[in-house]
Amino acid sequence: MNNDVAVKVSDLSIKFNLSSEKIDSIKEFVIKTLKGEIKYDEFWALQNINFEINRGDRLGILGLNGSGKSTLLKVIADVYKPTEGKVYKKGKVVPLIELGAGFDPQYTGRENIFLYGSVMGMKRSFLTEKYDEIVEFSELERFIDVPLKNYSSGMRARLGFSIATVIKPEILILDEILSVGDAKFRKKCEGRIADLIETGVTILFVSHSIDQVMNICNKAMILDKGKMVAFGPADKVAKYYNERIVA
């Protein structure tokens, strides 16, 4: 294994069992399961995915809705276990893949900084030290003691991004996080990502924006119906995406 490799995905496939039956209670589910009355359809969300990226690479993942982009990130982040294949990672992984994942909507923004930070492995002393920086970057000073259930999606994204990037991760996973919020804050996030790039962080980035991928990433891939159809330099893959996928 090359010491410069940050993420390597080998023969990765993931299967979900889908049931279309309507079940009204856990009791009914257990009874039907014991009787073998529940039928599942197999759905392969990803099939035979192979790639590797080195430390400092920024990989943009492109594809239409339902192509498997978010599923791939969740496998790399250990949210899902692969049905087949393996994922190798070297370095601390910080995933920002679901808006609000790790937050408690009943808690305030202040409380969620410590909750979300602890979920990501940060010590309370570190979060206390970085608290003012997190709040200042998020621009949520007026709302920091408001319960998260009253936050907009953009406000939750601001808070999540501010916490996730304060620790200078070695591998940062972003799923459409720059598609929410206003243009000014997106620009601010891109600036912080640029700062992280200077430190050599590895980034896996899902976006529907070709411009964002071109601005942030040096490599890109295209997923189509769970299969990887292109991988290489970001400019060449983006051109292929525009001409062959969205045309």
C-alpha positions as CSV (number, residue, x, y, z in Angstrom):
1,M,0.0,0.0,0.0
2,N,1.4,3.4,-1.0
3,N,1.9,5.5,2.1
4,D,0.4,8.5,0.3
5,V,-2.9,6.8,-0.2
6,A,-5.6,8.4,2.0
7,V,-8.7,6.5,0.8
8,K,-8.8,3.3,-1.2
9,V,-12.1,1.6,-2.2
10,S,-11.8,-2.0,-3.5
11,D,-14.6,-3.9,-5.2
12,L,-17.2,-2.1,-3.2
13,S,-20.8,-3.1,-3.5
14,I,-23.8,-2.4,-1.2
15,K,-27.2,-4.1,-1.3
16,F,-30.4,-3.0,0.3
17,N,-33.5,-5.2,0.8
18,L,-36.6,-3.3,-0.1
19,S,-40.1,-4.3,1.0
20,S,-43.2,-2.8,-0.5
21,E,-45.6,-4.4,2.0
22,K,-47.5,-2.2,4.4
23,I,-47.0,-3.3,8.0
24,D,-48.8,-1.5,10.8
25,S,-47.0,-2.7,13.9
26,I,-43.9,-4.4,15.2
27,K,-46.1,-7.3,16.2
28,E,-47.3,-7.8,12.7
29,F,-43.7,-7.5,11.4
30,V,-42.5,-10.2,13.8
31,I,-45.3,-12.5,12.9
32,K,-44.9,-12.1,9.2
33,T,-41.1,-12.5,9.5
34,L,-41.5,-15.8,11.5
35,K,-43.9,-17.1,8.9
36,G,-41.6,-16.0,6.0
37,E,-44.4,-13.9,4.6
38,I,-42.3,-10.8,4.0
39,K,-40.8,-10.6,0.5
40,Y,-37.9,-8.4,-0.3
41,D,-36.6,-7.0,-3.5
42,E,-32.8,-6.7,-3.8
43,F,-31.5,-3.2,-4.7
44,W,-27.8,-2.7,-5.4
45,A,-27.1,0.9,-4.5
46,L,-23.4,0.5,-5.5
47,Q,-21.7,-2.1,-7.6
48,N,-18.0,-2.9,-8.0
49,I,-16.6,0.6,-7.1
50,N,-12.8,0.8,-7.3
51,F,-10.7,4.0,-6.8
52,E,-8.0,5.5,-4.6
53,I,-7.0,9.0,-3.8
54,N,-3.9,10.3,-2.1
55,R,-3.5,12.7,0.8
56,G,-4.3,16.2,-0.3
57,D,-6.5,15.1,-3.1
58,R,-10.0,16.7,-3.4
59,L,-12.4,14.3,-5.1
60,G,-15.7,15.6,-6.5
61,I,-18.4,13.0,-6.8
62,L,-21.0,13.8,-9.5
63,G,-24.2,12.0,-10.6
64,L,-27.9,12.4,-11.0
65,N,-30.3,11.9,-8.0
66,G,-30.3,8.2,-7.0
67,S,-26.9,7.4,-8.6
68,G,-25.4,6.4,-5.2
69,K,-23.3,9.4,-4.3
70,S,-24.5,9.8,-0.7
71,T,-24.5,6.1,-0.2
72,L,-20.8,6.0,-1.2
73,L,-20.0,8.7,1.3
74,K,-21.9,6.9,4.0
75,V,-19.9,3.7,3.4
76,I,-16.6,5.6,3.6
77,A,-17.8,7.3,6.8
78,D,-18.8,3.9,8.3
79,V,-22.5,4.7,8.5
80,Y,-23.2,1.7,6.2
81,K,-21.2,-1.5,6.1
82,P,-20.4,-2.7,2.6
83,T,-22.1,-5.9,1.3
84,E,-19.0,-6.7,-0.6
85,G,-15.5,-5.2,-0.9
86,K,-13.4,-3.0,1.4
87,V,-12.7,0.6,2.3
88,Y,-9.2,1.7,3.5
89,K,-8.8,5.1,5.2
90,K,-5.7,6.7,6.6
91,G,-6.3,9.6,8.9
92,K,-9.0,11.2,11.0
93,V,-12.3,11.3,9.1
94,V,-14.8,14.1,9.7
95,P,-18.1,13.4,7.9
96,L,-20.7,16.1,7.2
97,I,-23.1,14.0,5.2
98,E,-26.5,14.5,6.6
99,L,-27.9,17.9,7.6
100,G,-28.6,17.7,11.3
101,A,-27.2,14.2,11.9
102,G,-25.7,14.2,15.4
103,F,-27.8,17.2,16.5
104,D,-30.7,17.1,19.0
105,P,-33.5,19.4,17.9
106,Q,-34.6,19.9,21.5
107,Y,-31.2,21.3,22.5
108,T,-30.0,24.8,21.8
109,G,-27.3,25.7,19.3
110,R,-24.9,26.1,22.3
111,E,-25.7,22.7,23.6
112,N,-25.5,21.1,20.2
113,I,-22.0,22.4,19.7
114,F,-20.9,20.2,22.6
115,L,-23.1,17.3,21.7
116,Y,-22.1,17.2,18.0
117,G,-18.5,17.8,18.9
118,S,-18.4,14.9,21.3
119,V,-20.0,12.6,18.7
120,M,-17.1,13.6,16.4
121,G,-14.6,12.7,19.1
122,M,-13.8,16.2,20.3
123,K,-13.0,16.7,24.0
124,R,-15.1,19.2,25.9
125,S,-12.0,21.2,26.8
126,F,-11.2,21.6,23.1
127,L,-14.8,22.6,22.3
128,T,-14.8,25.2,25.2
129,E,-11.5,26.6,23.8
130,K,-13.0,26.8,20.2
131,Y,-16.5,27.8,21.2
132,D,-16.2,31.5,20.3
133,E,-14.6,30.7,17.0
134,I,-17.4,28.2,16.1
135,V,-20.1,30.7,16.9
136,E,-18.4,33.6,15.2
137,F,-17.8,31.6,12.0
138,S,-21.4,30.3,12.0
139,E,-22.8,33.9,12.4
140,L,-25.4,32.5,14.7
141,E,-24.6,34.6,17.8
142,R,-28.2,35.9,18.1
143,F,-29.7,32.4,17.9
144,I,-27.1,30.3,19.7
145,D,-29.5,29.8,22.7
146,V,-32.5,29.0,20.6
147,P,-33.5,25.3,20.3
148,L,-32.3,23.7,17.0
149,K,-35.9,22.7,16.1
150,N,-36.4,26.4,15.3
151,Y,-33.4,26.7,13.0
152,S,-33.7,26.7,9.2
153,S,-31.8,24.1,7.2
154,G,-29.3,26.8,6.3
155,M,-28.7,27.6,10.0
156,R,-28.2,24.0,10.8
157,A,-25.7,23.7,7.9
158,R,-23.8,26.7,9.2
159,L,-23.5,25.2,12.7
160,G,-22.6,21.8,11.5
161,F,-19.9,23.1,9.0
162,S,-18.5,25.4,11.7
163,I,-18.0,22.6,14.2
164,A,-16.8,20.0,11.7
165,T,-14.1,22.2,10.2
166,V,-12.7,23.7,13.4
167,I,-10.7,20.6,14.2
168,K,-8.6,20.5,10.9
169,P,-9.6,17.0,9.8
170,E,-7.3,14.8,7.7
171,I,-10.2,13.5,5.6
172,L,-13.3,15.7,5.3
173,I,-16.5,14.3,3.8
174,L,-19.0,16.8,2.5
175,D,-22.4,15.9,1.0
176,E,-24.1,18.9,-0.7
177,I,-23.4,21.0,2.3
178,L,-22.5,24.0,0.2
179,S,-25.9,23.9,-1.5
180,V,-27.7,25.3,1.5
181,G,-27.6,28.8,3.0
182,D,-27.0,32.1,1.3
183,A,-24.3,32.9,-1.3
184,K,-22.3,34.9,1.2
185,F,-21.9,32.1,3.6
186,R,-21.2,29.5,0.9
187,K,-18.3,31.8,-0.2
188,K,-17.1,31.8,3.4
189,C,-17.3,28.0,3.6
190,E,-15.3,27.8,0.3
191,G,-12.7,30.1,1.9
192,R,-12.3,27.8,4.9
193,I,-12.1,24.8,2.6
194,A,-9.3,26.6,0.7
195,D,-7.5,27.1,4.0
196,L,-7.9,23.3,4.8
197,I,-6.6,22.5,1.3
198,E,-3.4,24.5,2.1
199,T,-2.9,22.2,5.1
200,G,-3.1,19.1,2.9
201,V,-6.5,17.8,4.0
202,T,-8.2,15.2,1.8
203,I,-11.7,16.0,0.7
204,L,-14.6,13.9,-0.7
205,F,-17.2,16.2,-2.0
206,V,-20.7,15.5,-3.4
207,S,-22.2,18.4,-5.4
208,H,-24.6,19.0,-8.2
209,S,-22.6,22.1,-9.1
210,I,-19.9,21.7,-11.7
211,D,-18.5,25.1,-10.8
212,Q,-18.0,24.0,-7.2
213,V,-16.3,20.8,-8.2
214,M,-14.0,22.7,-10.6
215,N,-13.2,25.3,-7.9
216,I,-12.5,22.8,-5.1
217,C,-11.5,19.5,-6.6
218,N,-8.5,18.2,-8.5
219,K,-10.1,14.8,-9.2
220,A,-13.7,13.7,-9.9
221,M,-15.8,10.7,-10.5
222,I,-19.2,10.1,-12.0
223,L,-21.7,7.6,-10.6
224,D,-24.6,6.4,-12.7
225,K,-27.2,3.9,-11.2
226,G,-24.7,2.7,-8.6
227,K,-21.8,2.2,-11.1
228,M,-18.7,4.3,-11.6
229,V,-18.6,5.4,-15.2
230,A,-15.7,7.9,-15.1
231,F,-12.8,8.8,-12.8
232,G,-9.9,11.2,-13.4
233,P,-8.9,14.8,-13.5
234,A,-11.7,17.1,-12.5
235,D,-11.8,19.1,-15.7
236,K,-12.0,16.1,-18.0
237,V,-14.6,14.4,-15.8
238,A,-16.7,17.5,-15.6
239,K,-16.6,17.9,-19.4
240,Y,-17.8,14.3,-19.8
241,Y,-20.5,14.9,-17.2
242,N,-21.9,17.9,-19.1
243,E,-21.7,16.2,-22.5
244,R,-22.8,12.6,-21.6
245,I,-24.9,12.7,-18.4
246,V,-26.8,16.0,-18.2
247,A,-26.9,16.9,-21.8
